[in-house]
């Protein structure tokens, strides 16, 4: 389903960024040359930490365009065929919550752990990963507050834009909604994606994020997507492919998702999917996030304009002299 795919992308970005941070922090520091014997040691000068490296401009993936025979289908045609292929509108719309469990493998970082994704209509989501040697990575949205926690950065509140994106991802019935109202989607052509002819549907999501979704021309199932994802090193092109579609309670879900970006790649495998068994309490904010919510939010450095100083009060005017008696 579309939400599982986008959630996998978010998990992959977080895990890969966390792995890259851990590697950078563990890198041995270059030894300084020893001072000549008998020479007085120079006083140490305070140094600022180096700025994070800027992401190199990675080229966006280019896929071979194929010649389409006959009329090109509309976006609604392609999206409806995909919806029918995963079980149909009635099957997808019948569920109010979804929980999937599985594993995540980041080969380049030598990390393999477990993952659980939970979502409840209309907009609640919780993503949890356990990476041995690194700890737990969690993020969620309870309908009001977007948040994340990981061993490197600790608890943090999401910026409004990031929280809005997570809210869209929380809608696990996105395939149904998109097929019913494809006004922000358009077919751009027939391309070879993962070795198969696929219709490319360009979708402009609320907030302006653009994704190129690829749907198998024959089966109608989604084969993957490309987009630009925000990472600690800047915006980078991402390619996501999905395979191994399996039926869970009348709805097909892609059980293998491979996410590739400049930081590396990761594979997420779903082992089980459970419908309509999630309780609202599952999305309650952790105590650490509640504590952040209770604190007044500090203005960003340099971003707030200081209040003008209060002008001193004017001295009172002298009283008028009294007129002499009898005048």
N, C-alpha and C positions, 0 to 999 in steps of 0.2 A: 504494500500500500504506500501511497505517496508520503504519508507522515513518517512511516518507518524509514523511508529513504532519506528524508530531510533530517530526521533525528540522528540517523547514522552519520550523516555528514557533520552535524554539530559535534557528536561524540568524537569523531575522527579528528576534527580540527583541535578540540581540546586536548585529546590524548597526545597527538603529535607535537603540539606546542609544549605540553608539559614534559614530554620526553626530550625535546630539544633544549628546554631550559635546564633540565637535570644534567644533561651531557655537558652543557656550557659551564655549569657550576662545578662539575667534577673535573673539568680540564685542569691539568697541572699548570701552575703559574711559572712563568719563565724566571729562572734564577738571575739575580743581579750579579755582575762581576765584583769580586772582592776588592776592597781598597788596598793599595800598595802598603807593604809592611812599614810601620812607623809613621805613616801619614795620618793626620787627624781625620776622623770620619766626618764627612759632610753632614750637616743637619738634614734630617728627613724633611722633604717638602710634601705638604698635603696634595694628594692627587684626586681628581674627580673620577668616578667610574666611567669607563668608555660608554658612549651611547650605543643602544642596540643596533645591530647591523640592519641596514635597509634591505628590504627584499629585492633581489635582482628582478629585472623585468622579464618574467617568464612568458613565453609565447603561448597564446591560447591554442588549444588543440584544434586541428583542422581535419575534418572528415570528408572522405570522397563523396562528391555529389553524384547521384545516380539519375538516369533518365527515367522519368515516370511515364508510364503508358496510360493514356486516357486522362480524364479530368482529375485534378488534384482534389483530395477530400477537404472538407472544411475542418476547422479545429473541433467543432462539436462532433463531427463524425468520428474522428480519431479518438477523442476523449470518451465518447459513449462506447466505442468498441472496447476500449481498455476496461471501462467500468463493467461491461457485460462479461469480459474475460475473467475478471477476478471474482465474479459471483453475482453481479447485478445490483441495481439500486436498492431493491428491497432488502437484500442480504446485508449490504454495507450499512444502510440506514437503520437497521434493526438494533444495532448495538450502541450502548451508552458509554462503555469503557473498554480498554484494551491493555493487557499486560503481556509483554514478550520478554523472554529470557534467552541468554545465549552467551557467546564468547567474543572477545576482541583480540586480534593478533597483530602486533606492530613489529614485523620482522626486522626492520632496519634498526630498531632500538632494543631488540631482544626482549620485548614485553609481550606477555600473553595473560589475559585476565578474563573476568566475567563481566557481564553487562545485563542490566535490567531496565526496560523502558516502560513507563506506565503513563496512560493518558485517559482523560475523562472529558466527555463533551460538556460544555462547548469549548473550553480553552485551558484546561489544567494538564500539566505534564510534569513528570519527574524522570530524570535520567541518572542512573547510578552505575559507576564502573569501579571495579576493584582490580588494581594492578599490583601484583606482588613486588615488593621492594620499593614501591612508591606510595601506596596507600589508596584511599578512596577519592574518587573524583565525582562530584555531584552537581547537578543544576536542576532548576525547576521553576515553575510558574504556578501560583496558587489561585490565579484569577485576578490578582491585583499586583503582586510583587514578583519580579524576576530576580533570581539569585544564582550564585554558584559558589562552590567550595572545593579547594584542592590543596594538597600538601605544600605547594610552593607559594601560593598567594593567600591562602586562608579563605575566610568567608568574605563575600563581596556582593553588593547590590548591582544589578544590571542597569546600564544606561537605558533611557526610554526607548531608543531605537532598537537596541538588542532585545529588550523585553518584548517589544512589539513583534519582532521576528519570531521569537520563541512562542508567542501566543499563536501566530499563524501555524507554526509547526505542531502545536498541540492539537490542532483539529485533525483527528485521525480519519475523518470523513471528507477530507479535502478532495479526493477523487470524485466523490459524489457531487460536491458543491461546484467543482470546476466543470464537470460535464453538464450540469444544470444551467450554469451561467458562464460560458466561455468568452465573455466580451473582451477580456484582456489577454486572449490567446489567439495565435495565428500560426498556420502551417507555413513553414519557410522552404520546404522541399523534401526530397527523398535522399537519404544519405546512408552510407555504409557505417554502421556503428556496431562494434564488437563482432564484425564479420557477417552482419545481417542487414538487409534493407530495412530501414526504419524511417518513419515519418518524423520530422523534427517539428515540434510545436513550441514556439517561443511564447513564454508566459511572463507577463509583467505583473508581479505580485504587489499587494498593497504596500506602500512605502517605497516603491520603485525598484526593488530587487528583481533582476531578470534571470530566468533559468531557461535553458534549452532542453526540453524533455524529448527523449527518443523512444518511439513506440514501434515494436515489431510489426511490419506490414502484414504478415500472415496471421500471427496469433493475437495481435492487438495488445499484448502485454508490454509494459514499460521495460526497456532494456537499460536505461540509465539517464543521466543528465549531465550537463556542464553548467558551470556558473563561476562567479568570482566570490570567494569567501574571505571574510575579515579574519586576520590572524594577528598575533603579537608583532609580526614582522611586516605587516601591511596586507593589502589585498592581493590574493594570488588565485590563478586559474585552478579549478578543480574539476576532475572527471570522476563520476560515480557510475559504476556498472552494477546491475542487479541480475541475479540468476537464481536457479533452483526454486522456482515458484511451487509452493505446496499448499494444500487445502487445510485450513483450520476452521472447523465448524461452519463450512459453507462459504468461506471467504478465502481466496488465495493471497498468500503473502510471500514476497521474495525472501528466501532464507539465507542468501549469501549476498553481501554488499561489499564491493571493493572500492575504496576511496583512494584516489591518487592525486597528490599535489607536490609542490616543490620540496616540501619537508620530508617526503617519503610516502608510503602507502600503508594502509591497514585493511584488514579483512574482518568483517563482522558476520558471525554466523548465528542465526536464530534457531534455537532448538524447540521452543514451545511458545504457543500463543494461547492466552486465556481471555475470554470475552465476559464482560458484565459481572466481574467478581471484585472490582476495585471499590473501596469505600472512600468517601471524601476525606477522611482523616489522613489518608496516605499522602496528601499534598500539604499538610500543615507545615508551616515554616519551622526550620530547625531553630533551636534556642539562640545560636550564634547570629542567625539572620534577624531574629526578633530583636536582639540587642542592637544591631545596626540600625534597624528601623526606628528604634526608640531614640537614637541619638540625633541631634540637629545636624543636618547635612552642611558640611563646611563648603564655602565657596571655592571654586577652583582657583589655583594660584594664578594671579594676573588677570583673572577673568571678571572679578567683581570690581565695581567702581566704588571707591570709598565714599562714605557720606560726607557731604560738605560740612565743615565746622560751623557750629552754631554762632551766629553773629552776636557780639556782646550787646547787652541791653543798653539803650541810650540813657544818659543820666537824666533825672527828672528836671524839668524846667524850673528856674527859680520863681518863688512866689512873688506876685506883684506887690509893690509897697503900698501900705495903707494911706489913704488920703488924710491930711490933718483935720482935726475936729473943727467944725464950723465952716469948713470950705465947701 
